[in-house]
C-alpha cells in the first residue's frame, strides 16, 4: 500500500495553520458609534477658491469611512454618523483625519 506522506504533511500544516489563525484572529469586542459634526476655520489648501473638505474616520486602516465632501467651505458641517467595530479595546484607538 502506497501512502503519500507529502500530502499528509500538507494537510497537517493547513490544519495547524487554521488553528493558529483562529486563535490569533481579532474578534469584535464592541461597536463604536461616531458622529462627525463639523469643523471650524480649516486651513485653505487650494491655490484658487476654497478647499473641499471631508473627514475620514477609522479604528483599523482597512475599514475607513468617509464623510461627504463639502465644496468650497472652510467651516464644513457634516452631521454624519458611522458605526465602527473595535476588536481590541486595549490597543486600538479612533483616528480622525480632515
LINVENRA-V399207 format. One line per field, one symbol per residue. ss: DSSP state (h for helix, s for strand, l for the rest). phi: phi as a letter, one per 20 degrees, with the letter a starting at -180 (. if undefined). psi: psi as a letter, one per 30 degrees, with the letter a starting at -180 (. if undefined). Layout:
ss: ???
phi: ???
psi: ???
This chain:
ss: llllhhhhhhhhhhhhhhhhhhhhlllllssssssssslllllllllllllslllsssllhhhlssllllllslllssssssssssllllllllsssl
phi: .eceffffffffgfffgffffffeffdgdrddecdeeacclfffddfcndfdfbdccaddgfceccffedflbecfcdlddcddddecfedecedccd
psi: kkkjfeeeeeeeeeeeeeeeeeefkkkkflkjkkjjdlkkhlkkgkekallillkkklekffhkkkllkjkhkgikjehkkkkkkkfjfefllkkkk.
